[in-house]
Amino acid sequence: MRFKSSRLLILLFSSLIILSGCLNSKPEKPIVLKVSAPSVQQFYRDYGYGFEKKYPHIQVQVVPYDSKSVDPYQDADIRYMYNLPLLRQQIEQGQLLSLSSRFQKEENSELGKLSPIVTTLLKSAADNGEMYGVSPTFQGVALFYNKDLFKQYGIAPPANGAAWKDIFALAMRFPNKGTDGQPLYGIGTNYYRNITLNCILEAGRTEGLSYIQPQTLKVTMNTEKWRTIWNYAIEAFRSGAIKGEEESLGGNDPSFMTGQVAMTLGGFSSAYSFEEYAEMFKVKRINWGIITPPVDPGQPDRSRSYTVDEIFGISTASMHQEEAWKLLEFIVSDAENIRNRANYRSQGIPSITEYMQPLSNWDDLSPIYKLQANPDNPNPYLVIDPKIVTALQDVAQPILDQVIRGDKTVEAALAEVELKGQQAVDVKRMELQKGALPK
């Protein structure tokens, strides 16, 4: 009898403890987390719904980001930035919370798997080397080549670590016509205007050369390094080895997919597009290979081709910094959510690269992210009004055309590009300044 009474007391005591715990366990306080993003629908689709499911007490309210607005962030807890210069601007203005200490605490979690490409780029925006933002994806570039064309013409395929000079020389080894009598090109581009000039500018950017200074808008191209690039590129242009593309399919050169081009630059989505093209048009899938993008001979293990164009940071004014951090952590490292949106390949490579969707029966895509990141990227479109850059290019292209035809020397052309290019830049700058004045 005593034994039964003791058991009854124990059960009663245990029940009281459990009940006490339930009474003391208060439900988490509902919180509204404001996030700036360019598309309300896309943010909810990619991150919002999944996050709210994981954290039911946190409601995500997306504030449409408008770069032209006086206040594009509207007191958002999480700020969106579309490139590294904008991230740097927000850091310099003291608008963002440093995330470095939080990453250090989580270095043994999924966050510790972030690609060093992403962390290098994000840290480059701050003078103190700390991280003030996260990016769920990044963009990279690789050189795709047609294995069958190289085999057909007995040409050794390109290898990782090739410079632009090597690629242009390789392109010139192909005949201008295939066995079917159709035009054949060593390399194709996706530029829709100023095609040959843009090829030269891309080769220069790869080697860290700038042709217009962001702060002063001074045009500089009459240098020995630019002269070297002009000389080997013009040789390839004259040979007919390089094809410009007025129209592209999915950001890729369709001539590469049809076997008229031996090599082309492409990104993460390109490989999938090659297969989709074959299925769409019921043609044979191209037998492609892939290597790293052209490199700077002085830094063959690094690349300036990486970009991040979707960055999120926590506002220093946020009253919900801990909850904001949960959302950032979710955006970049929640495996289930990342795999659920794997079909949105145009957004780029997952910052944790092991979450990439595999591509069966073809070469792996690691050359796209094989090289280390070089954050020194002299791309004027990131920091200069595109109309100014275009004005310079529109003046330089006809001068380059004269050199290709043999009507002008490279030396004379470079001097003329600097002179007339600077005039065009100054005129366009004055037009833009006049247009910006209040009426």
C-alpha positions in Angstrom: 0.0 0.0 0.0 2.8 2.3 0.9 4.5 1.4 -2.5 1.4 2.4 -4.4 1.1 5.7 -2.4 4.8 6.5 -3.2 4.2 5.9 -6.9 1.2 8.1 -6.8 3.1 10.9 -5.1 6.0 10.6 -7.6 3.6 10.8 -10.6 1.7 13.8 -9.0 5.0 15.6 -8.4 6.2 14.9 -12.0 3.0 16.3 -13.4 3.3 19.4 -11.3 6.8 20.0 -12.6 5.7 19.6 -16.3 2.7 21.8 -15.7 4.9 24.4 -14.0 7.3 24.3 -17.0 4.4 24.8 -19.5 3.1 27.8 -17.5 6.5 29.4 -17.3 7.2 28.9 -21.1 5.8 32.0 -22.7 5.1 32.0 -26.4 7.7 34.1 -28.4 6.6 37.6 -28.9 5.4 38.3 -32.5 7.8 40.5 -34.5 7.6 42.2 -37.8 10.9 42.3 -39.7 11.2 44.9 -42.5 13.3 43.9 -45.4 14.2 46.0 -48.4 14.3 44.1 -51.7 13.7 45.0 -55.4 10.9 42.5 -55.8 8.4 41.8 -53.1 7.1 38.6 -54.8 10.6 37.2 -55.6 11.8 37.8 -52.0 8.8 36.0 -50.5 9.2 33.2 -53.1 12.9 32.7 -52.5 13.2 33.4 -48.8 10.2 34.9 -47.0 7.8 31.9 -47.0 10.4 29.4 -45.9 11.7 31.7 -43.2 8.2 32.4 -41.7 7.6 28.6 -41.7 10.7 28.1 -39.7 10.1 31.0 -37.4 6.3 31.4 -37.1 6.6 34.3 -34.6 8.6 36.5 -37.2 6.6 38.1 -39.9 8.6 39.3 -42.9 7.4 42.6 -44.4 9.2 43.4 -47.7 9.7 47.1 -48.5 10.3 47.6 -52.3 13.8 49.0 -52.9 13.9 52.0 -55.2 17.3 53.4 -55.9 15.8 56.7 -57.1 13.8 57.3 -53.9 15.0 59.8 -51.3 14.8 57.0 -48.7 15.1 53.7 -50.6 15.2 51.7 -47.4 12.2 53.2 -45.5 13.5 52.2 -42.1 14.1 48.6 -43.0 15.8 46.3 -40.6 17.6 44.6 -43.4 19.0 46.6 -46.3 19.5 45.4 -49.8 22.4 46.4 -52.0 22.9 45.4 -55.7 26.7 45.7 -55.9 29.9 46.1 -53.9 30.3 49.9 -54.4 26.8 50.4 -52.9 27.8 48.1 -50.0 30.9 50.2 -49.4 28.8 53.4 -49.5 26.5 52.0 -46.8 29.4 51.0 -44.6 31.1 54.3 -44.9 27.9 56.1 -43.9 27.7 53.9 -40.8 24.4 52.3 -41.9 25.3 48.7 -41.5 26.1 46.4 -38.6 29.4 44.4 -38.7 28.7 40.7 -38.9 32.2 39.4 -38.4 31.8 38.5 -34.8 28.6 36.6 -35.5 30.4 34.6 -38.3 33.2 33.7 -36.0 30.7 32.2 -33.5 29.2 30.2 -36.3 32.4 29.1 -38.1 31.6 25.4 -37.2 28.1 25.6 -38.6 26.8 25.7 -42.1 27.9 29.4 -42.3 31.5 28.2 -42.1 31.1 26.6 -45.5 30.6 29.9 -47.3 32.8 30.1 -50.4 36.0 32.2 -49.8 35.1 33.9 -53.1 32.0 35.5 -51.5 33.7 36.3 -48.2 36.7 37.9 -50.0 34.4 40.1 -52.2 32.2 41.2 -49.2 35.2 42.0 -47.0 36.8 44.0 -49.8 34.0 46.6 -49.4 35.3 47.6 -45.9 38.6 49.1 -45.1 38.8 47.1 -41.8 38.3 43.8 -43.6 35.1 43.0 -41.8 31.9 41.6 -43.3 28.8 43.9 -43.2 26.6 41.9 -45.6 25.8 38.5 -46.9 25.0 37.3 -50.4 23.1 34.1 -51.1 24.7 33.7 -54.5 27.6 34.9 -56.7 28.3 35.0 -60.4 31.3 33.5 -62.1 32.5 33.0 -65.6 34.3 30.2 -67.5 35.4 29.4 -71.0 33.4 26.7 -72.7 34.7 24.9 -75.7 33.5 22.5 -78.3 35.4 19.3 -77.9 34.4 17.9 -81.3 35.6 20.9 -83.2 39.0 20.8 -81.5 39.3 17.1 -82.3 38.1 17.6 -85.9 40.8 20.1 -86.7 43.5 18.5 -84.7 43.9 21.4 -82.2 44.8 20.8 -78.6 42.0 22.1 -76.4 42.5 25.1 -74.0 43.8 24.5 -70.5 43.1 26.1 -67.2 45.1 29.3 -66.6 45.2 30.5 -70.2 45.5 34.3 -70.8 43.6 36.2 -73.4 46.6 36.3 -75.6 46.6 32.5 -75.6 42.9 32.3 -76.3 43.1 34.7 -79.2 46.0 32.7 -80.7 44.1 29.5 -80.3 41.0 31.0 -82.0 43.1 31.9 -85.0 44.0 28.3 -85.6 40.5 27.4 -86.8 39.6 27.9 -90.5 37.1 30.6 -91.4 34.7 28.0 -92.9 33.7 24.6 -91.7 33.5 21.4 -93.8 29.9 22.3 -94.6 30.9 25.6 -96.1 29.3 27.6 -93.3 31.2 30.3 -91.4 33.4 29.0 -88.5 34.8 31.1 -85.7 37.4 30.4 -83.1 35.6 32.3 -80.4 32.2 34.0 -80.1 31.0 36.9 -78.0 27.7 38.1 -76.6 28.3 41.8 -77.2 25.6 43.6 -79.1 27.5 46.8 -79.9 31.1 48.0 -80.1 32.0 44.3 -80.3 35.7 44.4 -81.1 36.3 47.2 -78.7 34.6 45.4 -75.9 36.8 42.4 -76.5 39.8 44.6 -76.0 38.3 46.2 -72.9 37.5 42.8 -71.4 41.1 41.6 -71.9 42.3 44.8 -70.2 39.9 44.4 -67.3 41.2 40.9 -66.8 44.6 42.3 -66.3 43.4 45.0 -64.0 43.6 47.9 -66.5 41.3 50.8 -66.3 40.5 53.1 -69.2 38.4 55.7 -67.3 39.0 56.8 -63.8 35.9 56.7 -61.5 36.7 59.9 -59.5 38.1 62.2 -62.2 36.6 60.6 -65.3 40.0 60.9 -66.9 40.5 58.7 -70.0 43.7 56.6 -70.1 44.5 54.1 -72.8 47.7 55.3 -74.5 49.9 53.1 -72.4 52.3 50.2 -73.1 50.0 47.6 -71.6 47.0 48.7 -73.6 49.1 48.8 -76.7 50.2 45.2 -76.2 46.5 44.1 -75.9 45.5 46.1 -79.0 48.2 44.5 -81.1 47.4 40.8 -80.3 43.6 41.4 -80.4 43.7 43.2 -83.7 45.6 40.3 -85.3 42.7 38.0 -84.2 40.1 40.5 -85.5 41.8 40.7 -88.9 41.9 36.9 -89.2 38.2 36.6 -88.8 38.5 34.3 -85.8 36.2 36.3 -83.5 32.5 36.5 -84.0 30.3 39.2 -82.5 26.7 38.3 -81.7 23.9 40.8 -82.3 21.4 38.5 -80.6 21.9 35.9 -77.9 19.7 33.2 -76.4 19.6 33.1 -72.6 22.8 35.2 -72.4 24.7 32.6 -74.5 26.0 32.7 -78.1 23.6 30.5 -80.1 26.4 29.9 -82.7 28.3 28.0 -80.0 25.3 25.7 -79.5 25.0 25.1 -83.2 28.7 24.3 -83.7 29.8 27.4 -85.6 31.9 28.7 -82.7 34.7 26.8 -81.0 34.9 28.7 -77.7 32.7 31.1 -75.8 32.5 32.7 -72.3 29.6 31.7 -70.2 28.3 31.6 -66.6 26.6 29.2 -64.2 23.4 28.9 -66.2 25.2 28.4 -69.6 25.8 24.7 -69.2 22.1 24.1 -68.4 21.1 26.3 -71.3 23.2 24.1 -73.7 21.1 21.1 -72.8 17.8 23.0 -72.8 18.6 24.4 -76.3 19.2 20.9 -77.6 15.8 19.7 -76.2 14.0 22.8 -77.4 15.2 22.5 -81.0 15.5 18.7 -81.1 19.2 18.9 -82.1 22.3 17.0 -81.0 23.6 18.3 -77.6 26.9 20.0 -78.0 29.9 18.0 -76.6 31.4 20.8 -74.5 34.3 21.2 -72.1 35.0 23.9 -69.6 38.1 25.6 -68.2 38.7 28.7 -66.0 38.1 32.1 -67.6 41.1 33.9 -69.1 43.5 35.1 -66.4 45.9 37.9 -65.7 49.4 36.4 -66.4 50.7 38.2 -63.4 48.1 36.5 -61.1 47.2 33.2 -62.8 45.5 31.8 -59.7 43.0 34.7 -59.3 40.1 36.1 -61.3 38.3 39.4 -61.6 35.3 37.8 -63.1 33.4 37.2 -59.9 30.5 39.5 -58.8 27.9 39.6 -56.1 24.7 41.4 -57.0 22.3 40.5 -54.2 23.6 41.7 -50.8 21.8 42.0 -47.5 23.0 43.7 -44.4 21.5 44.6 -41.0 20.7 48.3 -40.3 22.5 49.8 -37.3 19.1 51.4 -36.5 17.2 48.1 -36.4 15.4 47.2 -33.1 15.4 43.6 -34.1 19.0 42.8 -34.9 18.9 39.2 -33.5 15.9 38.3 -35.7 17.5 40.1 -38.7 20.6 37.9 -38.2 18.4 34.8 -38.2 17.0 35.8 -41.6 20.5 36.5 -43.0 21.6 33.1 -41.7 18.6 31.5 -43.3 19.1 33.2 -46.7 22.7 31.9 -47.1 22.8 28.6 -45.3 19.4 26.9 -45.0 20.1 23.8 -47.2 16.4 22.9 -47.7 15.4 26.3 -48.8 18.4 26.7 -51.2 17.7 23.4 -52.9 14.0 24.2 -53.2 15.0 27.3 -55.3 17.7 25.5 -57.2 15.7 26.0 -60.5 16.4 29.7 -60.3 19.8 29.2 -61.8 20.0 32.7 -63.3 20.5 34.0 -59.8 23.9 32.5 -59.7 26.0 29.9 -57.8 25.0 29.3 -54.2 27.4 30.9 -51.8 27.8 27.4 -50.2 28.8 25.7 -53.4 28.1 22.2 -52.2 24.4 23.1 -52.6 24.8 23.4 -56.4 22.4 21.4 -58.5 24.5 18.6 -60.1 24.7 18.4 -63.9 24.8 14.7 -65.0 26.8 13.2 -67.8 28.9 16.4 -68.4 32.0 18.0 -67.0 31.7 19.5 -63.6 31.3 23.3 -63.3 34.1 23.9 -60.8 36.2 26.0 -63.3 33.6 28.7 -62.8 34.6 29.0 -59.2 38.0 27.3 -59.1 40.1 30.5 -59.0 40.5 32.8 -56.0 38.7 36.1 -56.1 40.5 39.3 -56.9 38.3 42.1 -55.7 40.2 44.7 -57.7 37.7 44.8 -60.5 38.1 48.0 -62.7 34.6 47.7 -64.2 33.5 51.3 -64.9 29.8 50.3 -65.1 29.8 49.6 -61.4 30.6 53.2 -60.4 30.2 55.5 -63.5 27.0 56.5 -65.2 26.6 54.0 -68.2 25.9 56.9 -70.5 29.3 58.3 -69.9 31.0 55.0 -70.5 29.0 54.4 -73.7 29.9 57.8 -75.0 33.6 57.0 -74.7 33.1 53.6 -76.4 31.1 55.0 -79.3 34.0 57.3 -80.1 36.7 54.7 -79.7 35.1 52.0 -81.8 35.4 53.8 -85.2 39.0 54.5 -84.4 39.6 50.8 -83.7 37.9 50.0 -87.0 40.4 52.1 -88.9 43.2 50.2 -87.3 41.7 46.8 -88.2 41.3 48.0 -91.8 45.0 49.1 -91.8 44.2 52.8 -92.2 45.7 53.8 -88.9 48.5 52.6 -86.6 47.9 51.4 -83.1 50.0 54.2 -81.7 48.1 56.9 -83.5 44.8 55.3 -82.6 45.5 55.1 -78.9 46.5 58.8 -78.8 43.3 59.7 -80.7 41.1 57.6 -78.4 42.5 59.4 -75.3 41.9 62.8 -76.9 38.5 62.3 -78.5 37.3 60.0 -75.8 38.0 62.6 -73.2 36.1 65.2 -75.1 33.1 62.9 -75.5 33.2 62.1 -71.7 33.4 65.7 -70.8 30.5 66.6 -73.0 28.3 63.8 -71.7 29.1 64.7 -68.1 28.1 68.3 -68.7 24.8 67.1 -70.3 24.0 64.9 -67.4 24.9 67.6 -64.8 22.7 70.1 -66.7 19.8 67.6 -66.8 20.1 67.0 -63.1 19.8 70.7 -62.1 16.4 71.6 -60.7 14.2 73.6 -63.1 
